[in-house]
Amino acid sequence: DAVADVNVPIDRCTPTCSNPAASLGQIVTRSCFNNVCKNKGCRAFWKQLKFAKSECCSYQRSGFPIGQSINVTTENGAMISMTCIAKNGAARIKTTLEKIGDSHAEIKAETREIKAETNKMKHMLELLLNNSCSS
């Protein structure tokens, strides 16, 4: 978790935030949001600030930390993957398109060849059996 100091006046009681432990005014990024340790009287609490654009990508109203896969779909012989990456000091979504149609087509062609060979062998066996039975 990223931690930074913010100038916040400290009362005579000095509460601290927990989970994670922090002093008043410290900022921590958690679940893709910046949170600041604040106090009300002698009680400290985490207050959610804004979305951490430099550390997370936003996609369909959800946050994804840098390095995390966002979405992978397969459509029309292509695999489309989305990943959160760091670029120029900000988090950006990288979309990758990978063609998978060729390998799928090759498997289909091989399957057709195997079926054709199997049918030939089946026909030859039938001929052999018919010839041996008629003799």
Phi, psi and chi 1 to 4 in degrees:
 res  aa     phi    psi   chi1   chi2   chi3   chi4
   1 ASP       -  136.0  -70.8  -13.5      -      -
   2 ALA   -78.7  137.2      -      -      -      -
   3 VAL  -128.6  134.8  177.7      -      -      -
   4 ALA  -141.6  155.5      -      -      -      -
   5 ASP   -93.3  143.8  -76.5  -39.9      -      -
   6 VAL  -130.6  137.6  173.2      -      -      -
   7 ASN   -70.8  109.7  -64.0  -32.1      -      -
   8 VAL  -130.2  128.4  175.4      -      -      -
   9 PRO   -62.7  138.4   13.3  -18.5      -      -
  10 ILE  -105.7  127.3  -61.2  175.7      -      -
  11 ASP   -71.3 -178.6  -63.5   -0.6      -      -
  12 ARG   -68.3  -29.6   45.1 -175.1  176.6 -112.5
  13 CYS   -88.4  144.0   62.7      -      -      -
  14 THR  -120.6   80.5   51.9      -      -      -
  15 PRO   -71.6  156.4   26.3  -31.2      -      -
  16 THR  -129.8  154.2   57.9      -      -      -
  17 CYS   -84.3  156.5  -73.1      -      -      -
  18 SER  -125.1  160.7   58.8      -      -      -
  19 ASN    57.5   65.9 -165.2   18.7      -      -
  20 PRO   -85.5  161.8   31.5  -34.7      -      -
  21 ALA   -67.2  133.5      -      -      -      -
  22 ALA  -158.3  154.5      -      -      -      -
  23 SER   -84.6  163.7  -57.9      -      -      -
  24 LEU   -57.6  135.8  -67.8  175.3      -      -
  25 GLY    92.8  -14.5      -      -      -      -
  26 GLN   -72.4  144.2  -77.8 -172.0  -56.0      -
  27 ILE  -111.9  132.2  -64.6  175.5      -      -
  28 VAL  -127.3  138.0  172.4      -      -      -
  29 THR   -93.7  123.0  -58.4      -      -      -
  30 ARG  -142.5  132.4 -172.4  169.3   43.1 -172.3
  31 SER    53.5   40.0  -61.3      -      -      -
  32 CYS    66.8   17.0  -69.3      -      -      -
  33 PHE  -125.9  141.5  -79.2   88.8      -      -
  34 ASN   -77.8  137.0  -69.9  -38.0      -      -
  35 ASN  -128.8  139.0  -62.6  -86.5      -      -
  36 VAL  -113.3  141.0   64.0      -      -      -
  37 CYS   -79.8  115.6 -179.5      -      -      -
  38 LYS  -120.8  169.9  -55.4 -133.9   17.9  133.6
  39 ASN  -135.9  154.5   72.7  -51.2      -      -
  40 LYS  -131.5  106.4 -171.9  169.3 -170.1  172.9
  41 GLY    67.6 -128.1      -      -      -      -
  42 CYS  -100.1   14.7  -73.8      -      -      -
  43 ARG  -108.5  132.4 -173.3  177.7   78.2   72.4
  44 ALA  -104.7  148.9      -      -      -      -
  45 PHE  -153.0  162.2   60.7   95.5      -      -
  46 TRP   -92.2  128.3  -73.2  107.1      -      -
  47 LYS  -111.6  126.1  179.8  179.0 -179.6 -169.7
  48 GLN   -73.3  132.4 -169.9  176.3   73.6      -
  49 LEU  -102.8 -127.0  -60.3  174.6      -      -
  50 LYS  -101.3  167.3   59.6 -175.8  178.5  174.6
  51 PHE   -61.7  138.1 -174.3   79.2      -      -
  52 ALA   -85.0   81.7      -      -      -      -
  53 LYS   -62.5  -25.8  -65.2 -171.7  -74.2 -171.0
  54 SER   -82.0  -14.0   63.0      -      -      -
  55 GLU  -119.2  -11.4  -62.5  176.2   44.6      -
  56 CYS  -142.5  151.5  -64.1      -      -      -
  57 CYS   -99.4  147.7  -63.7      -      -      -
  58 SER  -108.7  126.6  177.6      -      -      -
  59 TYR  -143.7  122.9  180.0   71.3      -      -
  60 GLN    49.4   48.2  -66.0 -175.8  -15.3      -
  61 ARG    63.8   24.0  -57.5 -174.5   58.9   87.9
  62 SER  -126.1  150.4  -66.1      -      -      -
  63 GLY   -99.3  139.3      -      -      -      -
  64 PHE  -130.4  119.1  -63.0   87.3      -      -
  65 PRO   -64.9  155.2  -16.0   26.0      -      -
  66 ILE   -54.5  134.1  -70.8  172.5      -      -
  67 GLY    96.4  -13.2      -      -      -      -
  68 GLN   -88.1  140.5 -174.7  172.1  -16.3      -
  69 SER   -73.4  136.0  175.1      -      -      -
  70 ILE   -98.5  -47.8  -62.6  170.7      -      -
  71 ASN  -160.2  141.7 -169.3    5.9      -      -
  72 VAL  -133.8  124.6  177.1      -      -      -
  73 THR  -132.5  153.3   56.5      -      -      -
  74 THR  -118.7  127.6  -55.7      -      -      -
  75 GLU  -153.2  132.0 -170.7  174.9  -50.5      -
  76 ASN    50.0   45.9  -62.5  -33.0      -      -
  77 GLY    74.9   18.5      -      -      -      -
  78 ALA  -135.5  145.5      -      -      -      -
  79 MET  -105.9  124.6 -178.3  172.1   69.1      -
  80 ILE  -110.6  120.6  -55.9  160.3      -      -
  81 SER  -122.1  146.1   60.3      -      -      -
  82 MET  -123.9  131.3  -61.6  167.7   66.3      -
  83 THR  -134.7  145.2  -53.2      -      -      -
  84 CYS   -86.4  123.8 -176.8      -      -      -
  85 ILE  -127.4  162.7   62.6  164.2      -      -
  86 ALA   -93.0  129.9      -      -      -      -
  87 LYS  -148.0  122.9 -174.0  173.7 -177.3 -179.9
  88 ASN    53.1   42.9  -60.0  -30.4      -      -
  89 GLY    76.7   10.5      -      -      -      -
  90 ALA  -136.5  160.7      -      -      -      -
  91 ALA   -86.7  131.7      -      -      -      -
  92 ARG  -133.4  152.6  -60.8  -80.5 -176.1 -112.0
  93 ILE   -90.0  124.6  -63.9  174.7      -      -
  94 LYS  -103.0  125.1  178.4 -178.3  177.9 -176.2
  95 THR  -105.7  128.6  -56.1      -      -      -
  96 THR  -120.0  134.8  -52.8      -      -      -
  97 LEU  -115.2  123.4  175.7   65.6      -      -
  98 GLU  -124.1  125.6 -176.7 -179.2  -28.4      -
  99 LYS   -77.0  125.4 -172.7  175.0  179.8 -179.4
 100 ILE  -120.8   -0.1   57.4  173.4      -      -
 101 GLY   -63.1  -37.6      -      -      -      -
 102 ASP   -61.3  -48.5  -71.7  -16.1      -      -
 103 SER   -64.7  -35.4   61.2      -      -      -
 104 HIS   -67.1  -41.0 -169.0   65.0      -      -
 105 ALA   -65.2  -38.5      -      -      -      -
 106 GLU   -62.4  -42.7  -72.6  173.2   15.2      -
 107 ILE   -62.3  -42.2  -68.8  169.6      -      -
 108 LYS   -62.2  -43.1  -79.4 -174.0  169.8 -177.3
 109 ALA   -63.5  -43.8      -      -      -      -
 110 GLU   -62.4  -39.5  -73.7  176.8   18.9      -
 111 THR   -63.1  -42.6  -56.9      -      -      -
 112 ARG   -61.7  -42.0  -79.3 -167.2  -61.7  -89.8
 113 GLU   -63.0  -43.0  -73.2  176.0   28.4      -
 114 ILE   -63.4  -43.2  -69.1  168.9      -      -
 115 LYS   -62.1  -42.2  -77.6 -177.7 -179.8  177.7
 116 ALA   -63.2  -44.4      -      -      -      -
 117 GLU   -63.3  -40.9  -71.8  -63.3  -41.8      -
 118 THR   -62.9  -42.7  -55.9      -      -      -
 119 ASN   -63.3  -40.5  -75.2  -24.9      -      -
 120 LYS   -60.7  -46.2  -78.7 -177.3 -166.4  175.4
 121 MET   -63.9  -39.6  -68.0  169.6   75.9      -
 122 LYS   -62.7  -44.2 -172.7  176.7  174.6 -176.7
 123 HIS   -63.0  -43.6 -179.5   69.6      -      -
 124 MET   -62.5  -41.2  -71.0  170.3   60.0      -
 125 LEU   -62.7  -41.8  -80.3  171.1      -      -
 126 GLU   -61.8  -42.2  -73.9  174.1   -2.0      -
 127 LEU   -62.8  -44.2  -73.1  174.0      -      -
 128 LEU   -62.2  -45.9  -81.1  169.8      -      -
 129 LEU   -64.7  -42.0  -73.3  172.0      -      -
 130 ASN   -63.6  -40.4  -73.0  -21.7      -      -
 131 ASN   -68.6  -39.6  -75.3  -20.6      -      -
 132 SER   -73.9  -29.5   65.3      -      -      -
 133 CYS   -77.8  -30.6  -70.4      -      -      -
 134 SER   -83.1  -11.3   59.5      -      -      -
 135 SER   -81.6      -  -53.2      -      -      -
